[in-house]
């Protein structure tokens, strides 16, 4: 039993605890109690099975399913195209060349003859090695020319395409239909954007839907920018939404990618210069030695051991150049 002297002490402690608890409840109730009440109200509204709630939920659910289905189909199409190498006709079409296969083969024959004559006359090699040079020239020179034209056309399209997207955004915001915006680009943009958008309009004229016509653009110009544009148009045509807002976001993304590519080129310029100096140094040293001491360097071209050393050095130098090229090329 507690003594009478301790009763006032315990009573004061109990009153103090009750006062502190009341203050704590008063301060935290506005945050805990009201928050839980608001959470209950939001949950009740979200789970309400009324006509408006069902309509909004079903509409958003169907739109989400449509977007997911569209993205899944586009991803499957991209994977299917990624594993297939383009044919010769497609590569020439992507390069902007109006050649036929017979024209390409005729160019290969001319390149083979030119390489054979150059190796036989200019370098003074025997007919059999000159024939090997001719075959290599006939196979490589037209192929390299088509690849160079193709890559240059892709770069020109990438540089001009953000301006075309900006024209579409401004036109859609002004109330113009998408077809009129595409027609404007097909008549006023720079090449190769103008011809590619003209091909889109030609496809739609013969009855191809807009999303499929734009999808063919990413097949003709297999660059990420054209693929992004095709995805935006396909999603908007199948699931709805603000086209101007989506294309505006795409335009910002494309310009940021362009800025990033410029930064990468600036940062890798020193490495490219170093690789160029290292790659050209053996050739420059050989030429200088040939001019200053031809008897000393001519052993590489007149003796069997020298020719073997020269071939081995050329092969290893080629490997080094390819490795340096792989190291300084960055994909954005």
C-alpha positions as CSV (number, residue, x, y, z in Angstrom):
1,X,0.0,0.0,0.0
2,X,1.1,3.5,-0.8
3,X,1.7,5.9,2.0
4,X,-0.4,9.1,2.3
5,X,2.7,11.1,1.5
6,X,3.1,9.5,-2.0
7,X,-0.5,10.0,-3.1
8,X,-0.1,13.6,-4.2
9,X,3.1,12.8,-6.1
10,X,1.4,10.0,-8.1
11,X,-1.6,12.1,-8.7
12,X,0.5,14.9,-10.0
13,X,2.4,12.5,-12.3
14,X,-0.9,11.1,-13.6
15,X,-2.3,14.6,-14.4
16,X,1.0,15.5,-16.1
17,X,0.8,12.4,-18.3
18,X,-2.8,13.1,-19.2
19,X,-1.9,16.7,-20.1
20,X,1.0,15.6,-22.3
21,X,-1.1,12.9,-24.0
22,X,-3.9,15.4,-24.7
23,X,-1.5,17.9,-26.3
24,X,0.1,15.2,-28.5
25,X,-3.4,14.0,-29.6
26,X,-4.4,17.6,-30.3
27,X,-1.3,18.3,-32.4
28,X,-1.3,15.0,-34.4
29,X,-5.0,14.5,-34.9
30,X,-5.2,17.1,-37.6
31,X,-2.5,15.2,-39.6
32,X,-3.4,11.6,-38.8
33,X,-7.1,11.7,-38.4
34,X,-7.9,14.0,-41.3
35,X,-5.4,12.3,-43.6
36,X,-7.0,9.0,-42.9
37,X,-10.5,10.6,-43.5
38,X,-9.3,12.0,-46.8
39,X,-7.8,8.7,-47.8
40,X,-11.1,6.9,-47.0
41,X,-12.9,9.5,-49.1
42,X,-10.5,9.1,-52.0
43,X,-10.7,5.3,-51.8
44,X,-14.5,5.4,-51.7
45,X,-14.6,7.6,-54.8
46,X,-12.1,5.4,-56.6
47,X,-14.0,2.2,-55.8
48,X,-17.4,3.7,-56.4
49,X,-19.3,1.5,-58.9
50,X,-21.5,4.2,-60.2
51,X,-22.1,4.9,-63.9
52,X,-19.5,7.7,-64.1
53,X,-16.9,5.6,-62.2
54,X,-17.4,2.6,-64.4
55,X,-17.2,4.7,-67.6
56,X,-14.0,6.5,-66.6
57,X,-12.4,3.3,-65.4
58,X,-13.3,1.3,-68.5
59,X,-12.2,4.1,-70.8
60,X,-8.8,4.5,-69.2
61,X,-8.4,0.7,-69.0
62,X,-9.2,0.2,-72.7
63,X,-6.9,3.1,-73.7
64,X,-4.1,1.6,-71.6
65,X,-4.6,-1.8,-73.1
66,X,-4.6,-0.3,-76.6
67,X,-1.4,1.5,-75.9
68,X,0.2,-1.7,-74.5
69,X,-0.9,-3.7,-77.5
70,X,0.3,-1.1,-80.0
71,X,3.7,-0.9,-78.3
72,X,4.0,-4.7,-78.2
73,X,3.2,-5.0,-81.9
74,X,5.7,-2.3,-82.8
75,X,8.4,-4.0,-80.7
76,X,7.7,-7.3,-82.4
77,X,7.9,-5.7,-85.9
78,X,11.2,-4.0,-84.9
79,X,12.7,-7.3,-83.7
80,X,11.6,-9.0,-86.9
81,X,13.2,-6.3,-89.0
82,X,16.4,-6.2,-87.0
83,X,17.3,-9.8,-87.7
84,X,16.9,-9.4,-91.5
85,X,19.6,-7.7,-93.6
86,X,18.4,-5.3,-96.3
87,X,18.6,-6.6,-99.8
88,X,20.6,-4.8,-102.5
89,X,17.5,-3.1,-104.0
90,X,16.5,-1.8,-100.5
91,X,20.0,-0.6,-99.8
92,X,20.1,1.3,-103.1
93,X,16.7,2.8,-102.4
94,X,17.9,3.9,-98.9
95,X,20.9,5.5,-100.6
96,X,18.7,7.5,-102.9
97,X,20.1,5.8,-106.0
98,X,17.8,5.0,-108.9
99,X,20.0,2.1,-110.0
100,X,18.7,-1.3,-111.0
101,X,20.6,-4.5,-110.2
102,X,21.9,-4.6,-113.8
103,X,23.3,-1.1,-113.3
104,X,25.0,-2.2,-110.0
105,X,26.5,-5.3,-111.7
106,X,27.8,-3.2,-114.6
107,X,29.4,-0.8,-112.1
108,X,31.0,-3.7,-110.4
109,X,32.5,-4.9,-113.7
110,X,33.8,-1.5,-114.5
111,X,35.3,-1.2,-111.0
112,X,37.0,-4.6,-111.4
113,X,38.5,-3.6,-114.8
114,X,39.7,-0.3,-113.5
115,X,41.3,-2.0,-110.4
116,X,43.0,-4.6,-112.7
117,X,44.4,-2.0,-115.0
118,X,45.7,0.2,-112.1
119,X,47.4,-2.8,-110.4
120,X,48.9,-4.0,-113.6
121,X,50.1,-0.6,-115.0
122,X,50.6,1.7,-112.1
123,X,52.0,-0.8,-109.5
124,X,53.7,-3.1,-112.0
125,X,52.4,-6.4,-110.5
126,X,52.1,-9.6,-112.4
127,X,48.7,-10.5,-114.1
128,X,47.6,-13.0,-111.5
129,X,47.9,-10.7,-108.4
130,X,46.4,-7.9,-110.6
131,X,43.4,-10.2,-111.2
132,X,43.0,-10.5,-107.5
133,X,43.1,-6.8,-107.1
134,X,40.5,-6.5,-109.9
135,X,38.1,-9.0,-108.2
136,X,38.5,-7.2,-104.8
137,X,37.9,-3.8,-106.5
138,X,34.8,-5.1,-108.3
139,X,33.3,-6.4,-105.1
140,X,34.3,-3.6,-102.7
141,X,34.1,-0.3,-104.6
142,X,30.4,-0.3,-105.5
143,X,29.5,-1.7,-102.1
144,X,31.5,1.0,-100.3
145,X,30.0,3.7,-102.6
146,X,26.4,2.6,-101.9
147,X,27.1,2.4,-98.1
148,X,28.7,5.9,-98.2
149,X,25.7,7.4,-100.0
150,X,23.3,5.5,-97.7
151,X,25.0,6.8,-94.5
152,X,25.1,10.3,-95.8
153,X,21.4,10.2,-96.6
154,X,20.6,9.0,-93.2
155,X,22.7,11.8,-91.6
156,X,21.0,14.4,-93.8
157,X,17.6,13.1,-92.8
158,X,18.5,13.1,-89.1
159,X,19.7,16.7,-89.3
160,X,16.5,18.0,-91.1
161,X,13.9,15.8,-89.4
162,X,13.4,17.9,-86.2
163,X,12.5,20.9,-88.3
164,X,9.8,18.9,-90.1
165,X,8.4,17.7,-86.7
166,X,8.3,21.4,-85.6
167,X,6.3,22.3,-88.7
168,X,3.8,19.5,-87.9
169,X,3.5,20.7,-84.3
170,X,2.8,24.3,-85.3
171,X,0.4,23.3,-88.0
172,X,-1.6,21.0,-85.7
173,X,-1.8,23.7,-83.0
174,X,-3.0,26.1,-85.7
175,X,-5.9,23.7,-86.6
176,X,-4.5,22.2,-89.8
177,X,-5.1,18.5,-90.5
178,X,-2.1,16.2,-90.3
179,X,-2.3,15.5,-94.0
180,X,-1.9,19.2,-94.9
181,X,1.1,19.5,-92.6
182,X,2.7,16.5,-94.3
183,X,1.9,18.0,-97.7
184,X,3.6,21.2,-96.6
185,X,6.7,19.3,-95.7
186,X,6.7,17.3,-98.9
187,X,6.7,20.5,-100.9
188,X,9.0,22.8,-98.9
189,X,11.5,20.7,-96.8
190,X,15.0,19.8,-97.8
191,X,16.0,16.5,-99.2
192,X,15.8,13.7,-98.2
193,X,12.9,14.6,-95.9
194,X,10.9,16.0,-98.7
195,X,11.0,12.9,-100.8
196,X,10.3,10.6,-97.9
197,X,7.2,12.6,-96.8
198,X,6.1,12.7,-100.4
199,X,6.2,8.9,-100.3
200,X,4.0,8.9,-97.2
201,X,1.4,11.0,-99.0
202,X,1.6,8.7,-102.1
203,X,1.0,5.7,-99.9
204,X,-2.0,7.3,-98.3
205,X,-3.4,8.4,-101.7
206,X,-3.6,4.8,-102.8
207,X,-5.5,3.8,-99.6
208,X,-2.8,2.9,-97.0
209,X,-3.8,4.1,-93.5
210,X,-1.8,6.9,-92.0
211,X,-0.1,4.8,-89.3
212,X,1.0,2.2,-91.8
213,X,2.3,4.8,-94.2
214,X,4.4,6.4,-91.5
215,X,5.6,2.9,-90.4
216,X,7.0,2.5,-93.9
217,X,9.1,5.6,-93.3
218,X,11.0,3.8,-90.5
219,X,11.5,0.9,-92.9
220,X,12.9,3.1,-95.7
221,X,15.0,5.2,-93.3
222,X,16.0,2.9,-90.4
223,X,17.1,5.6,-87.9
224,X,15.8,6.0,-84.4
225,X,14.2,9.4,-85.2
226,X,11.9,8.0,-87.9
227,X,11.1,5.1,-85.6
228,X,10.1,7.5,-82.8
229,X,7.9,9.4,-85.2
230,X,6.2,6.2,-86.4
231,X,5.5,5.1,-82.8
232,X,3.9,8.5,-81.9
233,X,1.7,8.5,-85.0
234,X,0.6,4.8,-84.4
235,X,-0.2,5.4,-80.8
236,X,-2.2,8.6,-81.5
237,X,-4.2,6.9,-84.3
238,X,-5.1,3.8,-82.3
239,X,-5.5,5.2,-78.8
240,X,-6.2,8.9,-79.3
241,X,-4.6,11.8,-77.4
242,X,-3.2,15.2,-78.1
243,X,-1.1,14.9,-81.3
244,X,0.5,18.3,-80.9
245,X,1.6,17.6,-77.3
246,X,3.1,14.2,-78.3
247,X,4.9,15.6,-81.3
248,X,6.2,18.5,-79.2
249,X,7.7,16.1,-76.8
250,X,9.2,14.2,-79.7
251,X,10.7,17.4,-81.1
252,X,12.4,18.2,-77.8
253,X,13.7,14.6,-77.6
254,X,15.1,14.8,-81.1
255,X,16.8,18.2,-80.5
256,X,18.3,16.9,-77.2
257,X,19.7,13.9,-79.1
258,X,21.2,16.2,-81.6
259,X,22.8,18.3,-78.9
260,X,24.1,15.1,-77.2
261,X,25.6,13.9,-80.6
262,X,27.4,17.2,-80.9
263,X,28.8,17.0,-77.4
264,X,30.0,13.4,-78.1
265,X,31.7,14.5,-81.3
266,X,33.4,17.4,-79.5
267,X,34.6,15.1,-76.7
268,X,35.8,12.4,-79.0
269,X,37.6,14.7,-81.5
270,X,40.9,14.5,-79.5
271,X,40.7,10.7,-79.6
272,X,39.9,10.7,-83.3
273,X,42.9,13.0,-84.0
274,X,45.2,10.8,-82.0
275,X,43.9,7.7,-83.9
276,X,44.5,9.4,-87.2
277,X,48.0,10.3,-86.3
278,X,48.8,6.9,-85.0
279,X,47.3,5.2,-88.1
280,X,49.1,7.4,-90.6
281,X,52.5,7.4,-88.8
282,X,53.8,4.1,-90.3
283,X,52.9,5.2,-93.8
284,X,54.5,8.6,-93.3
285,X,57.7,7.2,-91.8
286,X,57.9,4.7,-94.7
287,X,57.6,7.4,-97.3
288,X,60.2,9.6,-95.5
289,X,62.6,6.7,-95.3
290,X,62.1,6.0,-99.0
291,X,62.9,9.6,-99.9
292,X,66.0,9.8,-97.5
293,X,67.4,6.3,-97.8
294,X,65.8,4.3,-100.6
295,X,68.4,1.5,-100.4
296,X,67.6,0.9,-96.8
297,X,63.8,0.7,-97.2
298,X,63.7,-1.0,-100.5
299,X,64.5,-4.3,-98.8
300,X,60.9,-4.5,-97.8
301,X,59.8,-4.6,-101.4
302,X,62.6,-6.5,-103.1
303,X,63.3,-9.5,-100.7
304,X,61.0,-12.3,-99.8
305,X,61.5,-11.7,-96.0
306,X,60.8,-8.0,-96.5
307,X,57.5,-8.7,-98.4
308,X,56.4,-11.1,-95.6
309,X,57.2,-8.5,-92.9
310,X,55.4,-5.9,-94.9
311,X,52.3,-8.1,-95.3
312,X,52.3,-9.0,-91.6
313,X,52.7,-5.4,-90.6
314,X,49.9,-4.3,-92.9
315,X,47.6,-7.0,-91.4
316,X,48.3,-6.0,-87.8
317,X,48.1,-2.3,-88.7
318,X,44.7,-3.0,-90.2
319,X,43.5,-4.7,-87.0
320,X,44.8,-1.8,-84.9
321,X,43.0,0.7,-87.1
322,X,39.7,-1.3,-86.9
323,X,40.1,-1.5,-83.1
324,X,40.7,2.2,-82.7
325,X,37.8,3.0,-85.0
326,X,35.5,0.8,-82.8
327,X,36.8,2.5,-79.7
328,X,36.2,6.1,-80.9
329,X,32.8,5.5,-82.5
330,X,29.9,6.1,-80.1
331,X,26.2,5.3,-80.7
332,X,23.7,7.9,-79.5
